[in-house]
Amino acid sequence: MTFDMINMLPESIRVIVIAMIPFGELRASIPFAIGIYKMEPTEAFVLSVIGNMLPVVPLLLFLDPVSNWLRRYTIFDRFFNWLFSRTRRYNNRIEKYGSLGLIPFVALPVPWTGAWTACAIAFVFGIRHRYAYSAIFTGVIIAGIIVTVFVDLFMEFLQESPWM
């Protein structure tokens, strides 16, 4: 897909796509929607939550089968052995908080703490899909509220500032 093709998409679809991308997620899509596309905060929030949650179900469902398939190859088997041994040392925290620990992890709107990473954590620690999904969804809602309020206040500040 070229840049011209992306520009042909409606802005609402662009916001959803931006929210689906790992690393940025709704932390990127909400500022784009409000700041660049001039959407209302409520619309930006709803579209961004939808986009952020779209990859969650496939990730939760397919991380295990894909990793099992990849483990047939030595390099991937070593990687997953390293990953599991490295993350299992945090097992006490996961046993204490379970899927509820995913909520503040996702809700904190900083890099590397979004829905994609939470899906990987749920996979590594074997958190059941329905509990992981609920916790991730709750965290995404909280993060979306935080980012939306912050961006909306920032945009109001910019409009009132003498520099603009």
VEXSEVO-727192 format. One record per residue: residue in three letters; y, z, x of N, C-alpha, C in turn. Coordinates in steps of 0.05 Angstrom, whole numbers, plus 5000, padded with zeros to 4 digits. Example, Ala and Ser with C-alpha at 12.3 -4.5 7.8 and 13.67 -1.06 7.14 Angstrom:
BEGIN
ALA488651565264491051565246493451565264SER495551425257497951435273500151575258
***
This chain:
BEGIN
MET497750005017500050005000502550005018THR504149805015506549785031508749955018PHE510849995034513150155025514450025000ASP514549764999515649624976514049684951MET511449694953509649744930510150034920ILE510550214939511050494931513650514916ASN515650364925518250374911518150254883MET516150094878515849974851514650174831LEU513450394841512350594823514550754810PRO514150844786516151014773516451274790GLU518851384788519451634804517551854797SER516751884772514952094764512252064778ILE511251824781508651774795509051834825ARG511351764836511851824864511752124869VAL512952274851512952574854510052674853ILE508452574835505652664833504252594859VAL504652354869503252274894504152444918ILE506752504920507652674942506352944940ALA506153054916504953314912501953324918MET500653094918497753074924497253074954ILE499253014970498852984999498653255012PRO496553295029496253555043498753605061PHE499153845067501353945083503953965068GLY504753765053507253775038506853905011GLU505053784996504353874969506953904953LEU507054104935509454134918511754244934ARG511254344958513554434975515254194983ALA514053954983515553714989516453564963SER514653554943515153394920517453504903ILE517753764901519853884884522653824896PRO523053864922525653784934526253484931PHE524153314934524553034929525452974901ALA523953094882524453044854527253134845ILE528053374854530653484846532853364863GLY532453354889534653274907535052974908ILE532952814909533252524913533052374886TYR531052454869530752304844532352424822LYS533752644827535552774807534152844781MET531652934783530153024760531053304752GLU530653374727531053644718528953824732PRO529654074738527754254751525054284736THR525154304709522654334694520854094698GLU521953854696520353604700519253594728ALA520853664748519953664776517653864780PHE517954094767515854304769513254204757VAL513354104733510954024718509553794733LEU511053594741509753364755508553454782SER509953634795508953724821506453894819VAL506354064799503954224794501554044787ILE502053844770499953654764498953514789GLY500753404804500053274829498653444849ASN499553694851498353884871495553964862MET495053974836492354054827490353824825LEU491253574824489453354821487253344843PRO487753394868485653384888483853624889VAL484653844875483154094878480254074868VAL479853964844477153944833475353774851PRO476153534859474453384878473953524904LEU475953664915475553804940473554024936LEU473854184915471954404911469154304906LEU468854084892466253974885464853834909PHE466453704926465253524945465353614974LEU466853834980466853925008464054005018ASP462554135001459854225010457953985014PRO457653804994455853574999456753395022VAL459353355025460353185047459753315074SER460253575076459653715101456653715107ASN454953745087452053735092451253455102TRP452453255091451852975099452852935128LEU455253035134456352995161454753155182ARG453453375174452053545193449553405205ARG448953175194446753015206447452915234TYR450052905239451052805265451753045282THR450853045307451153275325454053375327ILE455853195330458653275334459753425310PHE459053335286459953475262458453735258ASP455853735265454353985263455554195281ARG456254125305457554315323460254415311PHE461754225300464354295289463954505266PHE462054445248461654625225460554895234ASN458854895254457855145265460155315277TRP461855175292464255315303466055415280LEU466555245260468255325238467155565223PHE464655555217463455785202463356035218SER462656015244462556265260465356375264ARG467256205267470056295272471156425247THR470656315223471856415199470256655187ARG467756675194466156895183467057165193ARG468557165215469557425225471557545206TYR472657385188474457495167473057565142ASN470357575143468757625120469457885105ASN470258095120470858345107473258315088ARG475258165096477558115079476757965054ILE475157755057474357595035472557765015GLU470757925026469158095009470958294994LYS473058385006474858584993476458454971TYR477558224976479358094956478157864940GLY476157734952474857514938476757284932SER476357164909478056934902480957024897LEU481457284890484157374886485857354911GLY484557354934486057324959487257054962LEU486156854948487256584949489956564935ILE490456734916492956714900495456754918PRO495656974933498057004950498156804973PHE495756724982495556525003496856264994VAL496256174970497355914960500255954951ALA500856184939503456244928505656254949LEU504956324973506956344995507756065003PRO510155974997510855695002511655635031VAL509655655049510155585077507955385085PRO508355245107506355045116503655165120TRP501555015114498755085118497655285098THR499155345077498255545058498155435029GLY497255185027497255055001494555034989ALA494354874968491854844953489654714970TRP490254524987488254395004486954595023THR488554765036487454965054485955175038ALA486855245015485355444998482655334990CYS482455074985479854944979477954975003ALA479054925026477354955050476455245054ILE478255435049477455715051475355785031ALA475655695006473655744985470955624993PHE470955385005468555255014467255415036VAL468755495056467655635079466455905071PHE467756045053466856305045465156305020GLY464556075010462656054987463756174961ILE466356154957467556264932466856064910ARG465856164888465055994865467455824856HIS466755574848468855384841470755474819ARG469655594798471455664776473355884784TYR472456074801474256284810476256174829ALA475456004847477255884866479355714852TYR478455554832480355384818482455554804SER481655764790483555934776485556064795ALA484556164817486256284837488256084849ILE487155854856488955644868491055554847PHE490255514822492155434802494355644798THR493555904798495556114795497456114819GLY496356084843498056064867499955824867VAL498955604857500655364856502955404836ILE502355534813504455584794506555764806ILE505755974820507656164832509256024854ALA507955874871509355724892511255524879GLY510455384858512155194845514655324833ILE514355564822516655704811518555774834ILE517455884856519155964878520655724890VAL519255504895520555264906522555154887THR521855134861523755014842526255184840VAL526055444838528455614836530155584861PHE528855594884530255574910531755304912VAL530355084906531654824908533854794887ASP533454884863535454864842537955024851LEU537655264861539955424870541355284893PHE539755174911540955044934542554794926MET541454644907542954404897545554494883GLU545454714868547954814855549954894876PHE548955024897550755114918552054864932LEU550454654936551554414949553654284931GLN553154284905555154154887557754304886GLU557654564889560054734888561454764915SER560054684936561254724963563554534968PRO565454614983567754444989566954215008TRP564654215020563754005039562753765024MET562053784999560853564985562853414968
***
